[in-house]
Protein backbone atom coordinates (compact mmCIF):
# COMPACT_ATOMS: atom_id res chain seq x y z
CA UNK A 1 0.00 0.00 0.00
CA UNK A 2 2.92 2.30 0.75
CA UNK A 3 4.40 1.68 -2.71
CA UNK A 4 1.08 2.51 -4.37
CA UNK A 5 0.83 5.76 -2.41
CA UNK A 6 4.38 6.71 -3.35
CA UNK A 7 3.73 6.01 -7.05
CA UNK A 8 0.51 8.05 -7.01
CA UNK A 9 2.25 10.99 -5.33
CA UNK A 10 5.07 10.82 -7.86
CA UNK A 11 2.64 10.82 -10.77
CA UNK A 12 0.59 13.65 -9.31
CA UNK A 13 3.72 15.73 -8.73
CA UNK A 14 4.96 15.27 -12.28
CA UNK A 15 1.69 16.31 -13.96
CA UNK A 16 2.24 20.06 -13.67
CA UNK A 17 5.39 20.37 -15.84
CA UNK A 18 3.78 18.25 -18.55
CA UNK A 19 0.69 20.46 -18.71
CA UNK A 20 2.91 23.53 -19.09
CA UNK A 21 4.20 22.27 -22.44
CA UNK A 22 0.84 22.34 -24.23
CA UNK A 23 0.73 26.12 -24.88
CA UNK A 24 4.35 26.04 -26.00
CA UNK A 25 3.68 23.30 -28.55
CA UNK A 26 0.60 25.10 -29.80
CA UNK A 27 2.45 28.39 -30.25
CA UNK A 28 5.30 26.63 -31.99
CA UNK A 29 2.96 24.80 -34.38
CA UNK A 30 0.98 27.95 -35.15
CA UNK A 31 4.09 30.01 -35.88
CA UNK A 32 5.50 27.23 -38.04
CA UNK A 33 2.29 26.98 -40.08
CA UNK A 34 2.24 30.77 -40.57
CA UNK A 35 5.76 30.55 -42.00
CA UNK A 36 4.77 27.76 -44.40
CA UNK A 37 6.23 24.83 -42.44
CA UNK A 38 4.77 21.34 -42.17
CA UNK A 39 5.68 20.52 -38.56
CA UNK A 40 1.97 20.18 -37.81
CA UNK A 41 2.01 16.76 -39.46
CA UNK A 42 4.70 15.56 -37.09
CA UNK A 43 2.82 16.97 -34.13
CA UNK A 44 -0.36 15.18 -35.23
CA UNK A 45 1.56 11.92 -35.70
CA UNK A 46 2.95 12.26 -32.17
CA UNK A 47 -0.51 12.84 -30.76
CA UNK A 48 -1.88 9.77 -32.55
CA UNK A 49 1.05 7.72 -31.26
CA UNK A 50 0.37 8.79 -27.67
CA UNK A 51 -3.36 8.11 -28.04
CA UNK A 52 -2.76 4.62 -29.43
CA UNK A 53 -0.62 3.42 -26.50
CA UNK A 54 -3.44 2.99 -23.92
CA UNK A 55 -5.55 1.11 -26.47
CA UNK A 56 -2.67 -1.20 -27.33
CA UNK A 57 -2.00 -1.89 -23.65
CA UNK A 58 -5.67 -2.72 -23.00
CA UNK A 59 -5.77 -4.93 -26.10
CA UNK A 60 -2.61 -6.74 -24.96
CA UNK A 61 -3.99 -7.38 -21.48
CA UNK A 62 -7.30 -8.52 -22.97
CA UNK A 63 -5.56 -10.93 -25.33
CA UNK A 64 -3.41 -12.27 -22.49
CA UNK A 65 -6.52 -12.80 -20.34
CA UNK A 66 -8.40 -14.47 -23.20
CA UNK A 67 -5.49 -16.81 -23.97
CA UNK A 68 -5.11 -17.87 -20.32
CA UNK A 69 -8.86 -18.25 -19.89
CA UNK A 70 -8.98 -20.47 -22.97
CA UNK A 71 -6.25 -22.76 -21.59
CA UNK A 72 -8.05 -23.03 -18.22
CA UNK A 73 -11.26 -24.04 -19.98
CA UNK A 74 -9.40 -26.72 -21.96
CA UNK A 75 -7.89 -28.16 -18.77
CA UNK A 76 -11.27 -28.29 -17.00
CA UNK A 77 -12.89 -30.09 -19.95
CA UNK A 78 -10.44 -33.00 -19.59
CA UNK A 79 -12.67 -34.82 -17.07
CA UNK A 80 -15.88 -36.55 -18.00
CA UNK A 81 -18.84 -37.28 -15.72
CA UNK A 82 -17.58 -40.86 -15.37
CA UNK A 83 -14.24 -39.61 -14.09
CA UNK A 84 -16.00 -37.50 -11.48
CA UNK A 85 -18.20 -40.46 -10.51
CA UNK A 86 -15.07 -42.56 -9.81
CA UNK A 87 -13.88 -40.11 -7.17
CA UNK A 88 -17.25 -39.82 -5.39
MARPA-265917 format. One line per 8 residues: number of its first residue (from 0); their letters; for each residue x, y, z of C-alpha. Coordinates in Angstrom, 1 decimal. Each point is the difference from the previous one (the first is absolute). Example, Ala and Ser with C-alpha at 12.3 -4.5 7.8 and 13.67 -1.06 7.14 Angstrom:
<rs>
0 = as = 12.3,-4.5,7.8; 1.4,3.4,-0.7
</rs>
This chain:
<rs>
0 = xxxxxxxx = 0.0,0.0,0.0; 2.9,2.3,0.7; 1.5,-0.6,-3.4; -3.3,0.8,-1.7; -0.3,3.3,2.0; 3.6,0.9,-1.0; -0.7,-0.7,-3.6; -3.2,2.0,0.0
8 = xxxxxxxx = 1.7,3.0,1.7; 2.9,-0.2,-2.6; -2.5,0.0,-2.9; -2.0,2.9,1.5; 3.1,2.0,0.6; 1.3,-0.4,-3.6; -3.3,1.0,-1.7; 0.5,3.8,0.3
16 = xxxxxxxx = 3.2,0.3,-2.1; -1.6,-2.2,-2.8; -3.1,2.3,-0.1; 2.2,3.0,-0.4; 1.3,-1.2,-3.3; -3.4,0.0,-1.8; -0.1,3.8,-0.7; 3.7,-0.1,-1.1
24 = xxxxxxxx = -0.7,-2.7,-2.5; -3.1,1.8,-1.3; 1.8,3.3,-0.4; 2.9,-1.8,-1.8; -2.3,-1.8,-2.4; -2.0,3.2,-0.8; 3.1,2.0,-0.7; 1.4,-2.8,-2.1
32 = xxxxxxxx = -3.2,-0.2,-2.1; -0.1,3.8,-0.5; 3.6,-0.3,-1.4; -1.0,-2.7,-2.4; 1.4,-3.0,2.0; -1.4,-3.5,0.2; 0.9,-0.8,3.6; -3.7,-0.3,0.8
40 = xxxxxxxx = 0.0,-3.4,-1.7; 2.7,-1.2,2.4; -1.9,1.4,3.0; -3.2,-1.8,-1.1; 2.0,-3.3,-0.5; 1.4,0.4,3.5; -3.5,0.5,1.4; -1.4,-3.0,-1.7
48 = xxxxxxxx = 3.0,-2.1,1.2; -0.7,1.1,3.6; -3.8,-0.7,-0.3; 0.6,-3.5,-1.4; 2.2,-1.2,2.9; -2.8,-0.4,2.6; -2.1,-1.9,-2.6; 2.8,-2.3,-0.8
56 = xxxxxxxx = 0.7,-0.7,3.6; -3.7,-0.8,0.7; -0.1,-2.2,-3.1; 3.2,-1.8,1.1; -1.4,-0.7,3.5; -3.3,-1.1,-1.5; 1.7,-2.4,-2.3; 2.2,-1.4,2.8
64 = xxxxxxxx = -3.1,-0.5,2.2; -1.9,-1.7,-2.9; 2.9,-2.3,-0.8; 0.4,-1.1,3.7; -3.8,-0.3,0.4; -0.1,-2.3,-3.1; 2.7,-2.3,1.4; -1.8,-0.2,3.4
72 = xxxxxxxx = -3.2,-1.0,-1.8; 1.9,-2.7,-2.0; 1.5,-1.5,3.2; -3.4,-0.1,1.8; -1.6,-1.8,-2.9; 2.5,-2.9,0.3; -2.3,-1.8,2.5; -3.2,-1.8,-0.9
80 = xxxxxxxx = -2.9,-0.7,2.3; 1.2,-3.6,0.3; 3.4,1.3,1.3; -1.8,2.1,2.6; -2.2,-3.0,1.0; 3.1,-2.1,0.7; 1.2,2.5,2.6; -3.3,0.3,1.8
</rs>
